[in-house]
């Protein structure tokens, strides 16, 4: 078998439908483009249609296909409407990426309960809701599915300046492992994709000069991640052929940051 055909057999996702929540953002947008280029029909999910249409244009230019569905991850009925719309349009869902997230650099004693609840609702409770809504569908329809939840380096080790965000991501890591165990008999794989330091909209506010120097000093590869660095890992976790025995894992893409202690 030619090498190209073998790689396509391992990582090709032709005929699959991937719902990418947060797909209008910087990191998940590039992940969505990678899924589309591998053959998926990609459903971008977000609140701002203009951002979704812009990303769809780049996906189409790369030879992929997809469409945008607006949804509010803080409302269960919105997520159910999302699922119903995708099944009606595409016929099925095979892959779910949970990538919505917000952050705030508020010092701990200044965090009010409204901010705390808002970050928890978007970063953690939304993953709980989405996994319930889509998980029930996967089980009822006996779909051998892949769920990819976006974790964070702060979910592995507490990081300063992002107290609530760190707490939510640690919980997402734990939830993903529990779901992997719970749903393994249903051929539903659940993994956490863990980016290291990737400059994006939600963390630029905390990346001042001193913090940048601290991060690069702790990263053996001496650079920040580029969104494209996440594509290979996404395809691995999405593919039931290449990643079919991977569940309950935390796949860390961090340039060696987590391996560096002193």
Beta strands, then each sheet from edge to edge (+ up, - down):
strand 1: 17-21
strand 2: 41-46
strand 3: 65-70
strand 4: 95-98
strand 5: 146-150
strand 6: 189-195
strand 7: 250-253
sheet 1: 3+ 2+ 1+ 4+ 5+ 6+ 7+
end
